[in-house]
Amino acid sequence: MTAPHPERSPSPFPARRVLGLGVVVLGAALALAAPAAAQSLNLDMGPDAGSTTARVVQLVALLTVLSVAPGLLIMITSFTRVAVVLSILRQALGTQTTPPNMVLVSLAMFITFFIMAPTFEQAWDEGVAPLVREEITEEQAFERTLAPFRTFMLAHTRPKDLALFANFRKEKLETPEEVSTWALIPSFMISELRRAFEIGFLIYLPFVVIDMVIASVLMSMGMMMLPPMMLAMPFKLIFFVLVDGWYLVVGSLLSSYGAPPG
């Protein structure tokens, strides 16, 4: 005699309920989609905006500029020099990932904002603010906003680097101010890299001396199996702290742009 099967408890979500819920959701979606499909996209930008194709091209150009804006700000500011010097300093200390990349980049960004503050303020007052008040056109705003950055780049670009790119583009320059922006930006960047490497060499030199002294001492003691870097790092750190290294490095960066460190 077989035992009776225990009664199964009814499922809280039977198949009929799930199917009914799906039909309701589908009907609601179709009801909401009907009026949405009847709507149209309006790209009206005024009577002088041109055809729809021209408006789409303008929107694509605007999105492109917004996407590359951070890179453009890095290229035409002091960020390149500051970031490279701080990176070389970390390599000279031999601390691998200390300070972390986020700390170095954040410090480089704030130093850049401090150095470029007058340039940013002038660009805002002469280009962006009049555009917001609808006193000038977009083309005039772009030229006025770029002018302070061009002045900054020209002041920190070597004539030799400027002539390299100007001659490649066959630009006949009577004065450096006549150079095009396409030639000015790469000239400014390689000048910044050269200056950053000069500062990095001066930073690296005392730490190389410490490495050589530690390696010579270990070799004279017959401890050739002990890595010199292991013993040199504490001496590098205490030396950097005793000479107030962060003050000297940041002060030299500010002084290289004509700003007093104190």
C-alpha positions in Angstrom: 0.0 0.0 0.0 1.6 3.2 -1.1 1.7 6.3 1.1 -0.3 9.2 -0.1 1.8 12.0 -1.7 2.0 15.1 0.5 0.1 18.0 -0.9 2.3 20.6 -2.6 2.0 24.1 -1.4 0.7 26.5 -4.0 3.4 28.6 -5.6 3.2 32.3 -4.7 3.7 33.1 -8.3 2.0 30.5 -10.5 2.4 30.5 -14.2 -0.9 32.2 -14.9 0.0 35.1 -12.7 3.4 35.5 -14.3 1.8 35.3 -17.8 -0.9 37.8 -16.8 1.7 40.2 -15.4 3.7 39.9 -18.6 0.7 40.8 -20.7 0.0 43.8 -18.5 3.5 45.1 -18.7 3.6 44.6 -22.5 0.3 46.4 -23.0 1.6 49.3 -20.8 4.8 49.5 -22.8 2.9 49.6 -26.1 0.5 52.2 -24.8 3.4 54.4 -23.7 5.4 53.8 -26.9 2.5 54.9 -29.2 2.6 58.6 -28.3 6.4 58.6 -28.1 6.7 57.3 -31.6 4.6 60.3 -32.8 7.1 62.8 -31.4 9.9 64.3 -33.6 13.4 65.6 -32.8 13.7 69.3 -33.3 17.1 70.6 -34.2 16.1 74.2 -34.8 19.0 76.5 -34.0 17.7 79.6 -35.6 17.4 80.9 -39.1 21.1 81.2 -39.6 22.0 77.7 -38.4 21.9 76.1 -41.8 20.6 72.7 -42.8 20.0 69.8 -40.6 23.3 68.2 -41.7 25.2 71.3 -40.7 23.6 71.2 -37.3 24.5 67.6 -36.8 28.1 68.3 -37.8 28.1 71.2 -35.2 26.8 68.9 -32.5 29.4 66.2 -33.3 32.2 68.9 -33.3 31.0 70.1 -29.9 31.0 66.6 -28.4 34.5 66.0 -29.8 35.8 69.2 -28.3 34.3 68.4 -24.9 35.8 64.9 -25.0 39.4 66.1 -25.7 39.2 69.2 -23.5 41.1 67.7 -20.6 43.9 66.7 -22.9 44.0 70.1 -24.5 44.2 71.7 -21.0 47.1 69.5 -20.1 49.0 70.3 -23.3 48.7 74.1 -23.0 49.4 74.4 -19.3 52.3 73.7 -16.9 50.9 70.3 -16.0 53.5 68.5 -18.2 56.5 69.9 -16.5 55.1 69.4 -13.0 54.0 65.9 -13.5 57.3 64.7 -15.1 59.4 66.3 -12.3 57.3 64.6 -9.6 57.5 61.3 -11.4 61.3 61.6 -11.7 61.5 62.5 -8.0 59.6 59.3 -7.0 62.0 57.2 -9.2 65.0 58.9 -7.6 63.7 58.1 -4.1 63.2 54.5 -5.2 59.9 54.1 -3.3 58.2 52.3 -6.2 54.6 53.4 -5.9 54.9 55.8 -2.9 53.5 58.4 -3.2 50.7 56.8 -5.2 49.9 58.0 -8.7 46.6 59.6 -7.6 48.5 61.7 -5.0 51.2 62.8 -7.5 48.6 63.7 -10.2 46.4 65.5 -7.7 49.4 67.5 -6.5 50.5 68.3 -10.1 46.9 69.5 -10.9 46.7 71.8 -7.9 50.2 73.2 -8.6 49.1 73.7 -12.2 46.0 75.6 -11.1 48.1 77.8 -8.9 50.5 78.6 -11.6 47.9 79.1 -14.3 45.4 81.0 -12.2 46.2 84.4 -13.8 45.9 82.9 -17.2 42.6 81.2 -16.4 41.2 84.4 -15.0 42.2 86.4 -18.0 40.7 83.9 -20.4 37.5 83.9 -18.5 37.2 87.7 -18.3 38.1 88.3 -21.9 36.5 85.3 -23.7 34.0 83.2 -21.7 32.3 85.9 -19.7 31.4 88.1 -22.7 30.1 85.0 -24.6 27.9 84.1 -21.6 26.5 87.7 -21.7 26.0 87.3 -25.5 28.2 90.2 -26.3 30.5 88.4 -28.7 30.2 85.5 -31.1 31.6 82.0 -30.6 34.6 82.6 -32.9 35.5 85.8 -31.1 35.2 84.0 -27.7 37.5 81.2 -28.9 40.2 83.6 -30.1 40.0 85.7 -26.9 40.0 82.7 -24.7 43.0 81.2 -26.5 45.0 84.4 -26.5 46.2 84.3 -22.8 47.3 80.7 -23.2 49.2 81.6 -26.4 51.0 84.3 -24.4 51.9 81.8 -21.7 53.2 79.2 -24.1 55.2 81.8 -26.1 56.9 83.0 -22.8 58.0 79.4 -22.0 58.9 78.1 -25.4 62.4 78.0 -26.8 62.8 79.9 -30.1 64.7 76.8 -31.4 61.8 74.5 -30.8 59.4 77.1 -32.2 61.4 77.4 -35.4 61.5 73.6 -35.8 57.7 73.2 -36.2 57.3 76.6 -38.0 59.8 75.6 -40.6 58.2 72.2 -41.1 54.9 73.9 -41.8 56.7 76.5 -44.0 55.6 79.4 -41.9 57.6 82.5 -42.4 57.7 84.3 -39.1 58.9 87.8 -38.5 57.9 87.7 -34.9 57.2 84.7 -32.6 53.6 85.9 -32.1 52.8 85.1 -35.7 53.2 81.4 -35.2 50.2 79.3 -35.6 48.6 77.4 -32.7 49.3 74.1 -34.4 53.0 74.7 -34.3 53.0 76.5 -30.9 51.5 73.7 -28.9 54.0 70.9 -29.8 56.9 73.4 -29.5 55.7 74.3 -26.0 55.4 70.7 -25.0 58.9 69.7 -26.0 60.3 72.8 -24.3 58.4 71.8 -21.1 59.8 68.2 -21.4 63.4 69.5 -21.8 63.0 71.8 -18.8 61.5 69.0 -16.7 64.4 66.7 -17.5 66.9 69.4 -16.5 65.2 69.8 -13.1 64.9 66.0 -12.8 68.6 65.6 -13.4 69.4 68.0 -10.5 67.0 66.1 -8.3 68.3 62.7 -9.2 72.0 63.5 -8.7 72.3 63.5 -4.9 70.3 60.3 -4.7 72.7 58.6 -7.1 75.6 59.6 -4.8 73.8 58.0 -1.9 73.4 54.8 -3.9 77.1 54.8 -4.8 78.2 55.4 -1.2 76.0 52.6 0.1 77.1 50.2 -2.6 80.8 51.0 -1.9 80.4 50.4 1.8 78.6 47.1 1.3 81.3 45.9 -1.1 84.1 46.9 1.3 82.4 44.9 4.0 82.1 41.9 1.8 78.3 42.0 1.9 77.8 41.8 -1.8 74.7 39.6 -1.6 72.8 42.4 0.3 70.9 44.6 -2.2 72.2 48.2 -1.9 68.7 49.6 -2.6 67.4 48.1 0.6 69.8 50.1 2.8 69.9 53.2 0.5 66.2 53.9 0.7 66.0 54.9 4.4 69.0 57.2 3.9 67.3 58.8 0.9 64.1 59.4 2.8 65.8 60.9 5.8 68.0 63.0 3.6 65.0 64.3 1.6 63.2 65.1 4.9 66.1 66.9 6.4 66.7 69.2 3.5 62.9 69.9 3.3 62.7 68.3 -0.2 59.1 69.0 -1.0 59.5 72.7 -0.3 62.6 72.8 -2.5 61.1 70.8 -5.4 57.8 72.7 -5.5 59.6 76.0 -4.9 61.9 75.3 -7.9 58.8 74.5 -10.1 57.1 77.7 -9.1 60.3 79.7 -9.7 60.8 78.2 -13.1 57.6 79.9 -14.1 58.5 83.2 -12.5 56.4 82.8 -9.4 58.1 83.2 -6.0 58.1 80.1 -3.8 57.2 81.9 -0.6 
